[in-house]
Amino acid sequence: MGLIAIQYKDAGITEEPFFAFVNSMPYMFYLIGSILLVFLIALIGKDFGPMRKAEERAIKEGKLIGDKKIQSALSHRPMRAFRSQKKKIAR
Protein backbone atom coordinates (compact mmCIF):
# COMPACT_ATOMS: atom_id res chain seq x y z
CA MET A 1 0.00 0.00 0.00
CA GLY A 2 2.89 2.32 0.72
CA LEU A 3 4.15 2.28 -2.86
CA ILE A 4 0.69 2.99 -4.23
CA ALA A 5 0.23 5.82 -1.72
CA ILE A 6 3.49 7.49 -2.78
CA GLN A 7 2.61 7.25 -6.47
CA TYR A 8 -0.91 8.53 -5.87
CA LYS A 9 0.37 11.46 -3.83
CA ASP A 10 2.87 12.40 -6.55
CA ALA A 11 0.17 12.16 -9.24
CA GLY A 12 -2.38 14.11 -7.22
CA ILE A 13 -4.90 11.25 -7.07
CA THR A 14 -7.22 11.46 -4.08
CA GLU A 15 -8.55 7.88 -4.10
CA GLU A 16 -7.47 5.75 -1.14
CA PRO A 17 -4.70 3.34 -2.16
CA PHE A 18 -6.36 0.40 -0.39
CA PHE A 19 -9.58 0.82 -2.35
CA ALA A 20 -7.62 1.18 -5.60
CA PHE A 21 -5.92 -2.14 -4.85
CA VAL A 22 -9.22 -3.85 -3.99
CA ASN A 23 -10.86 -2.45 -7.13
CA SER A 24 -8.02 -3.82 -9.28
CA MET A 25 -8.45 -7.40 -8.02
CA PRO A 26 -11.00 -8.46 -10.67
CA TYR A 27 -8.33 -7.75 -13.30
CA MET A 28 -5.82 -10.13 -11.69
CA PHE A 29 -6.83 -13.10 -13.85
CA TYR A 30 -3.72 -15.19 -13.21
CA LEU A 31 -4.09 -14.78 -9.45
CA ILE A 32 -7.77 -15.72 -9.47
CA GLY A 33 -7.17 -18.68 -11.80
CA SER A 34 -4.32 -20.07 -9.74
CA ILE A 35 -6.29 -19.81 -6.49
CA LEU A 36 -9.28 -21.55 -8.07
CA LEU A 37 -7.01 -24.27 -9.48
CA VAL A 38 -5.52 -24.94 -6.03
CA PHE A 39 -8.99 -25.38 -4.51
CA LEU A 40 -10.15 -27.49 -7.45
CA ILE A 41 -7.20 -29.87 -7.18
CA ALA A 42 -7.63 -30.07 -3.40
CA LEU A 43 -11.35 -30.87 -3.71
CA ILE A 44 -11.10 -33.36 -6.55
CA GLY A 45 -7.86 -34.92 -5.32
CA LYS A 46 -6.62 -35.61 -8.84
CA ASP A 47 -3.22 -34.48 -10.02
CA PHE A 48 -1.94 -33.97 -13.54
CA GLY A 49 1.32 -33.38 -15.36
CA PRO A 50 4.66 -33.70 -13.58
CA MET A 51 3.06 -33.78 -10.14
CA ARG A 52 0.99 -36.81 -11.11
CA LYS A 53 4.09 -38.65 -12.30
CA ALA A 54 5.95 -37.73 -9.12
CA GLU A 55 3.15 -38.97 -6.88
CA GLU A 56 2.79 -42.22 -8.81
CA ARG A 57 6.55 -42.81 -8.53
CA ALA A 58 6.46 -42.09 -4.79
CA ILE A 59 3.59 -44.51 -4.23
CA LYS A 60 4.87 -47.35 -6.45
CA GLU A 61 8.63 -47.13 -5.95
CA GLY A 62 8.92 -45.16 -2.72
CA LYS A 63 11.20 -42.60 -4.40
CA LEU A 64 10.51 -39.02 -3.42
CA ILE A 65 13.03 -37.68 -5.92
CA GLY A 66 13.45 -38.94 -9.48
CA ASP A 67 16.68 -40.55 -10.67
CA LYS A 68 17.42 -37.71 -13.09
CA LYS A 69 17.06 -35.15 -10.30
CA ILE A 70 19.45 -37.06 -8.07
CA GLN A 71 22.04 -37.24 -10.84
CA SER A 72 21.82 -33.52 -11.54
CA ALA A 73 22.05 -32.75 -7.82
CA LEU A 74 25.22 -34.82 -7.55
CA SER A 75 26.91 -33.23 -10.56
CA HIS A 76 30.31 -31.70 -9.93
CA ARG A 77 29.61 -28.30 -11.45
CA PRO A 78 28.43 -26.61 -8.25
CA MET A 79 31.40 -28.02 -6.31
CA ARG A 80 33.87 -26.68 -8.87
CA ALA A 81 32.31 -23.26 -8.61
CA PHE A 82 32.41 -23.47 -4.84
CA ARG A 83 36.05 -24.56 -4.81
CA SER A 84 37.11 -21.72 -7.11
CA GLN A 85 35.35 -19.20 -4.89
CA LYS A 86 36.94 -20.76 -1.82
CA LYS A 87 40.41 -20.35 -3.36
CA LYS A 88 39.71 -16.69 -4.14
CA ILE A 89 38.61 -16.06 -0.56
CA ALA A 90 41.67 -17.84 0.88
CA ARG A 91 44.10 -15.59 -1.05
N, C-alpha and C positions, 0 to 999 in steps of 0.2 A: 504494500500500500504506500510505503514511503516514496518509492520511485515514481509511482503514478502521481502522488501529491506534489512532488517537486515539478514534474513536467506540466501538470495542470496549473500550478501557480505561475510558472514562467510563461505559459500560453494565455493566461488570463481566464481560464475556464473555471466557472463557479460550481460545477457539479461535484458532489462528494466522490472522492476516489473509490471508496468501498462500493457505492452504488454503480459506478461505471464498471467496476470489475464484475459485479453480480450481473449487470445487464449484458456483459459480453459473453457470459457463459454459454448461452445457446449457440454461439458461433464456434465453440470449441468442439468440433465434430470428432476429432481424433480422441480427445479426452473422454467424451461421452461414449463413443464406441468401445474404447478399451475397458471402461468400467462395466459396461453392459456385457461385454464378452467374458470378463472375469466372473461375474455373477452367473451367466449362462453356463459356463463350464463347471462352476461349482455346483449348480443345481442339477445339471444333467449327469455330471460325473464322467463324461466321455472326453478323452483327449484326442488330439490330432497332430499330425506333423512330427517334428523331432521329439517332442515331449512324449508322444504315444510310443515311439520306438524306444525311448529311454526307459519308460515305465515297464514295457513288455520285457526288455532285457533285464531289468532289476528283478522282476517277478520270476522269470524263467531261469536265469543264470545266476542271480544274486549279485550281479555286478552293478555298482552304482555309477561307475565311470566306464565309458567305452574304451576298447583297446587302443583306438587311434588317439584318443585324448591322453591316455597314459603315455604313449610313445612321444607325443609332442611335448608333454610336460617334462619328460626325462631327457629331452634333447640338450645338447651341450651348448647351444648358442647363448642362453642366458648366463651360464656359468663363465663363458669366455668374456662376455661383456662385464660381468662382475669382477673377474680377475683383473682385467685391464684397468678398471676403475680403482681397484684396490692398490695396484702398483702405482698409479698416479698419486693416490693419497699418501702412500708410504714415502714417496720422494720428498 
